[in-house]
């Protein structure tokens, strides 16, 4: 996978209410995916509607002629004080053709425009903290 992960902590998004439409009880992230879509759109980024995966939510994206996939999921801390407190992960996957994969071209880097936009949006929200990028 050609991806970097933006990891952060918050209680802003739901980690405690399992939706009746969830494929699995761990499919949190619907509200985060919709929120990110609404924040990225004004930046001229082309996004489709989020859809559910068996582990979270996915969001297809095009930016500057490049295709991406944002994967969104979270895990609750299990605190009785705030059941929505937890760690979230936005996987920013940059799509590449087979030729670019074989040649080693088109790898996502820490200065990728979409990655930086996601990170900037998260860091601008005061309810979101400990934002960091991981190369998993």
N, C-alpha and C positions, 0 to 999 in steps of 0.2 A: 504494500500500500504506500502511496506517495502522499503522506499526510503529516501534519503537525497538530497537536492537541492544545486547545486553550482551556485551561482548568481554572476554576474559581469556586468561591464559597458564597452562599447567600441563602436567605429564606424567602426570597421574592417570588420564587416559582414553586408550584405544587409538587410535593414529594409524599403527601399523606393521603390523598384521595385517589383511589384506583378507579378510573373511569369504566363504565359498563362496556364501552367499546374497545377497551384495551385488549390486545392479543394476549399479552402476558401481564401479570400484576406489576411488573417492573417497567412498564412502558411510559415512564414519566418524561416530560419535555415538550408536550404539546403547546403549553403556554409560552415556554421559552422560544420554541421554533417560530411561533407566530410573532412574538415580540421582536426577535432578531430580523425576521423578514420585513416588518414594518420600519425598523431602524435602518436597514441596509438599502431599501428601495429609494429613499431620497438622495442617496449617494450615486444614483444612476446605475445601480447593480440590478441585473435582471434575475428575478427569482420566481420559481414556481411555488405552488402551494405545498406546505409541509405534509408529509404522509407518515403513517406509523410503520415502524419496523418491529421485529419481535423483541427488541432490546431498548427501544427509544423512538426517536423521530428523525426523519431525513428531510433534507431540503436541497433540491437541485438548484444550482446557481450558475450564471454566466457573467463573467466580468472581463471586459476588454478582449472579447473573442475567445477567452479561455473558459473551459467548463470545469466546474467544481461540484463537490457534494459536501454538504454540511451535515454531520451526524450529531445529534443532541441527546444526551441522557444524563441522569443524575442519580445519586444515592443518598438517602437520608442518613443522618448521624444516629438516629434512634433516640434522640433526646425527648424526654417527656415535656420539657418546657416549650419547645417549638418543633412540631413534627415535620415542618417543611425545611428545617435547617439541614444543609448538607453540601456535598461537593458535586459540582456540575462539570461536564466536559463537552466542549464543542470540537468535534473532529473536522478539520479543514483538509479535505482531500482534493488534490489537484489531479485532474484526469490527464492522461497522456495516451497518445497513439502507441501501437505496438512498436513501430519504428523508433519513436522517441524513447521508449522503455529500453529497447535493445542497445541504443546508442548512449544511454545514460543522460539524455537531455530532458529538460523540462521538470527537473526535480523542484519540489516546493522548498523554499528557504524562509528564514526568519524575517526577511524583508518583503515577502509576498504582499501585494496590495490588499487582497481580500483578507488575509490573515491579520494584517495590521488594522483594517477596518473593524473586524470583529473584536479585536483586543481593545481598540479605542472606544467602541460603543460600550463594552462591558466596564471599562475603567471609568467612564463618565457617569455611571449610575452609582450614587452613594450607598445603595443597599448591597452592592456587589463588592467583594473584597478578595484579597490574595490572588489576583489574576496573574497567571504565569503561562508560558508556552512550554510544552514538553514535546520532545521527539521520542515517540514510543516505538 
